[in-house]
């Protein structure tokens, strides 16, 4: 993923693959046909992808502690992460806020907020709802904390999915290493046991079996099983407590200048 401006810090490489996937998806959504869609509905994927990109950076820094402050500040300066939205996520009751638009009174009649901000138990109309501007199915605290507020792949916890994959790979590598250590040494004369009268063609394709399919690169958002694992990893990390400083953070940290 390329960016204009200053060179990204070393920690940005850890995020690059997923951010590139999100950037490519965003480009696809912008260029797709909007025929048959309402004007606001055509913007849903764009709003949801920018939300997910901010959530990914937020989770990696505040929840999983996988990136440093320099990398986080770089993402904010490059508009990869929305600092204003992240500042709301750090406040009680706004942990799953879909957009700052839905809590701005001037955007709604009678100075209220979007229906997606009303807890399910307090709504007059029961059943599924969806904010007409963002496509959010409900981001009120307590309703879908840790869940998917958009009901599609754009509302998934990508940081959790990535870390779950890493943990799974580590376990797999450790298992292979253990098997290699426990594997008995192969005798040099093992191959000499083959019968000299065996007239089978050693070069036959049948000896090697069917050709293996080309390796397919994993999508950033993963499948249903990986989504569940990612959500579990994120929930465990969130339950571990947050020792970060409190207070609203509107942008990158600023170092004190020496006189």
C-alpha positions as CSV (number, residue, x, y, z in Angstrom):
1,X,0.0,0.0,0.0
2,X,1.6,3.3,-1.1
3,X,1.1,6.7,0.5
4,X,2.1,10.2,-0.4
5,X,4.1,12.1,2.1
6,X,6.7,10.9,4.7
7,X,8.1,7.4,4.7
8,X,6.0,5.1,6.9
9,X,7.6,3.8,10.1
10,X,8.8,0.2,10.3
11,X,5.7,-0.9,12.2
12,X,3.5,0.0,9.3
13,X,4.6,-3.1,7.4
14,X,2.6,-5.2,9.9
15,X,-0.6,-3.5,8.7
16,X,0.2,-3.1,5.1
17,X,-1.3,-6.3,3.7
18,X,-4.8,-5.8,5.3
19,X,-4.8,-2.0,4.6
20,X,-4.0,-2.8,0.9
21,X,-6.9,-5.2,0.8
22,X,-9.2,-2.6,2.2
23,X,-7.9,0.1,-0.2
24,X,-8.5,-2.2,-3.2
25,X,-12.0,-3.0,-1.9
26,X,-12.8,0.7,-1.4
27,X,-11.6,1.4,-5.0
28,X,-13.9,-1.3,-6.3
29,X,-16.9,0.1,-4.4
30,X,-16.3,3.6,-5.6
31,X,-16.2,2.5,-9.2
32,X,-19.1,0.1,-9.1
33,X,-22.4,0.8,-10.8
34,X,-25.0,2.5,-8.5
35,X,-27.9,1.7,-10.7
36,X,-31.0,0.7,-8.7
37,X,-29.6,2.1,-5.4
38,X,-30.7,5.0,-3.4
39,X,-28.1,7.9,-3.2
40,X,-27.5,7.3,0.5
41,X,-27.4,3.5,0.0
42,X,-24.7,3.8,-2.7
43,X,-22.4,5.4,0.0
44,X,-22.9,2.6,2.5
45,X,-19.9,0.5,1.5
46,X,-17.6,3.5,1.5
47,X,-18.6,4.6,5.0
48,X,-18.4,1.0,6.2
49,X,-15.0,0.4,4.8
50,X,-13.6,3.6,6.3
51,X,-15.1,2.6,9.6
52,X,-13.5,-0.8,9.4
53,X,-10.1,0.6,8.4
54,X,-10.2,2.9,11.5
55,X,-11.4,-0.1,13.7
56,X,-8.5,-2.2,12.4
57,X,-5.9,0.4,13.4
58,X,-7.6,1.1,16.7
59,X,-7.7,-2.6,17.6
60,X,-4.1,-3.1,16.7
61,X,-2.9,-0.2,18.8
62,X,-5.3,0.0,21.8
63,X,-6.6,-3.5,22.1
64,X,-3.9,-5.9,20.9
65,X,-0.8,-3.6,21.3
66,X,0.7,-4.8,18.0
67,X,1.8,-1.5,16.7
68,X,3.6,1.4,18.4
69,X,2.6,5.1,18.7
70,X,4.6,6.2,15.7
71,X,2.7,3.8,13.5
72,X,-0.6,4.8,14.9
73,X,0.2,8.5,14.5
74,X,1.2,7.9,10.9
75,X,-2.1,6.2,10.1
76,X,-4.0,9.2,11.6
77,X,-1.9,11.8,9.7
78,X,-2.4,9.9,6.4
79,X,-6.2,9.7,7.0
80,X,-6.1,6.0,7.2
81,X,-7.7,6.1,10.6
82,X,-10.4,8.6,11.7
83,X,-9.1,10.1,15.0
84,X,-12.4,11.8,15.8
85,X,-14.3,8.5,15.5
86,X,-11.6,6.6,17.5
87,X,-11.9,9.3,20.3
88,X,-15.6,8.4,20.6
89,X,-14.9,4.6,20.7
90,X,-12.8,5.3,23.8
91,X,-15.8,6.6,25.7
92,X,-18.4,4.6,27.5
93,X,-21.6,3.9,25.4
94,X,-19.8,4.7,22.1
95,X,-17.6,1.6,21.8
96,X,-19.3,0.5,18.5
97,X,-20.3,3.8,17.1
98,X,-20.7,3.5,13.3
99,X,-20.1,7.2,12.4
100,X,-20.0,10.6,14.0
101,X,-22.8,11.6,11.6
102,X,-25.4,9.6,13.5
103,X,-24.8,11.4,16.8
104,X,-24.8,15.0,15.4
105,X,-28.2,16.5,16.3
106,X,-28.2,18.9,13.4
107,X,-28.4,16.0,11.0
108,X,-31.8,14.8,12.4
109,X,-35.2,16.2,13.0
110,X,-35.9,17.6,16.5
111,X,-32.2,17.5,17.4
112,X,-32.1,13.8,18.0
113,X,-29.8,11.0,16.9
114,X,-30.1,8.1,14.4
115,X,-32.3,5.1,15.2
116,X,-29.2,2.9,15.2
117,X,-28.1,4.7,18.4
118,X,-31.3,3.7,20.2
119,X,-31.0,0.5,22.3
120,X,-33.2,-2.3,21.0
121,X,-35.2,-2.4,24.3
122,X,-36.2,1.2,24.0
123,X,-37.3,1.3,20.4
124,X,-41.0,1.7,19.6
125,X,-40.7,-0.3,16.4
126,X,-39.4,-3.9,17.0
127,X,-37.4,-5.9,14.5
128,X,-34.5,-5.1,12.4
129,X,-33.6,-1.5,11.6
130,X,-30.9,0.1,9.4
131,X,-29.7,3.6,9.4
132,X,-30.4,5.2,6.0
133,X,-27.1,7.1,5.9
134,X,-24.6,4.4,7.1
135,X,-26.4,1.1,6.8
136,X,-25.7,0.4,10.5
137,X,-28.0,-2.2,12.0
138,X,-27.5,-0.9,15.6
139,X,-24.4,0.5,17.3
140,X,-25.9,1.3,20.7
141,X,-23.7,0.1,23.6
142,X,-24.9,-3.3,24.9
143,X,-26.7,-4.4,21.8
144,X,-23.9,-5.7,19.6
145,X,-20.7,-4.9,21.5
146,X,-18.0,-6.9,19.7
147,X,-20.4,-7.9,17.0
148,X,-21.0,-6.9,13.4
149,X,-22.9,-3.6,13.3
150,X,-23.2,-3.7,9.5
151,X,-24.2,-7.3,9.0
152,X,-21.6,-7.9,6.3
153,X,-17.9,-8.4,5.9
154,X,-17.2,-4.7,6.4
155,X,-18.2,-4.9,10.0
156,X,-15.8,-7.6,11.1
157,X,-12.8,-7.3,13.4
158,X,-10.0,-7.7,11.0
159,X,-7.3,-7.3,13.6
160,X,-8.6,-10.2,15.6
161,X,-8.8,-12.3,12.4
162,X,-5.2,-11.5,11.6
163,X,-3.9,-12.3,15.1
164,X,-5.9,-15.5,15.2
165,X,-4.3,-16.6,11.9
166,X,-0.9,-15.8,13.3
167,X,-1.5,-17.8,16.5
168,X,-2.8,-20.7,14.4
169,X,0.3,-20.6,12.3
170,X,2.6,-20.5,15.3
171,X,0.9,-23.6,16.7
172,X,1.2,-25.4,13.4
173,X,4.9,-24.5,13.0
174,X,5.6,-25.6,16.6
175,X,3.8,-28.9,16.0
176,X,5.8,-29.5,12.8
177,X,9.1,-28.7,14.6
178,X,8.2,-31.1,17.4
179,X,7.4,-33.9,14.9
180,X,10.7,-33.3,13.1
181,X,12.6,-33.7,16.4
182,X,10.8,-36.8,17.3
183,X,11.1,-38.4,13.9
184,X,13.6,-41.2,13.8
185,X,16.6,-41.0,11.6
186,X,16.0,-42.4,8.1
187,X,18.3,-45.3,7.4
188,X,20.5,-44.8,4.3
189,X,19.6,-48.1,2.9
190,X,15.8,-47.6,3.2
191,X,15.4,-47.2,-0.6
192,X,17.4,-50.3,-1.3
193,X,14.5,-52.5,-0.1
194,X,12.6,-52.0,-3.4
195,X,12.3,-55.1,-5.5
196,X,14.6,-55.2,-8.5
197,X,11.8,-57.0,-10.5
198,X,9.4,-54.1,-10.0
199,X,8.9,-52.9,-13.5
200,X,6.6,-50.0,-12.7
201,X,7.5,-46.7,-14.2
202,X,9.0,-44.5,-11.5
203,X,8.4,-41.5,-13.6
204,X,4.7,-42.1,-14.0
205,X,2.4,-39.2,-13.0
206,X,0.4,-41.7,-10.9
207,X,3.3,-41.9,-8.5
208,X,2.9,-38.3,-7.6
209,X,-0.9,-38.0,-7.5
210,X,-2.9,-35.1,-8.9
211,X,-1.4,-31.7,-9.3
212,X,-1.8,-29.4,-6.3
213,X,-4.0,-26.3,-6.9
214,X,-2.3,-23.0,-6.9
215,X,-2.1,-21.4,-3.4
216,X,-4.8,-18.8,-2.9
217,X,-4.0,-15.7,-0.9
218,X,-6.2,-15.4,2.2
219,X,-8.7,-12.5,2.2
220,X,-8.3,-10.0,4.9
221,X,-11.8,-10.5,6.3
222,X,-11.7,-14.3,6.3
223,X,-14.5,-16.9,6.4
224,X,-17.2,-17.5,9.1
225,X,-14.9,-19.7,11.2
226,X,-12.1,-17.2,11.2
227,X,-14.5,-14.3,12.0
228,X,-15.6,-16.2,15.1
229,X,-12.0,-16.8,16.1
230,X,-11.1,-13.2,15.4
231,X,-14.0,-12.0,17.6
232,X,-13.0,-14.3,20.4
233,X,-9.4,-13.0,20.3
234,X,-10.5,-9.4,20.4
235,X,-13.0,-10.1,23.2
236,X,-10.3,-11.7,25.3
237,X,-8.0,-8.8,24.7
238,X,-10.6,-6.2,25.6
239,X,-11.4,-8.1,28.8
240,X,-7.8,-7.9,29.8
241,X,-8.2,-4.2,30.7
242,X,-7.0,-1.1,29.0
243,X,-4.0,0.7,30.7
244,X,-4.0,3.5,28.1
245,X,-4.5,7.0,29.3
246,X,-8.1,8.2,29.3
247,X,-9.3,11.3,27.5
248,X,-10.4,12.2,24.0
249,X,-7.7,12.0,21.4
250,X,-8.4,14.0,18.3
251,X,-5.1,13.3,16.5
252,X,-1.5,12.2,16.8
253,X,0.4,12.9,20.0
254,X,2.6,15.9,20.1
255,X,5.9,15.9,21.8
256,X,6.8,18.9,24.0
257,X,9.2,21.3,22.3
258,X,12.3,22.2,24.2
259,X,12.9,25.9,24.7
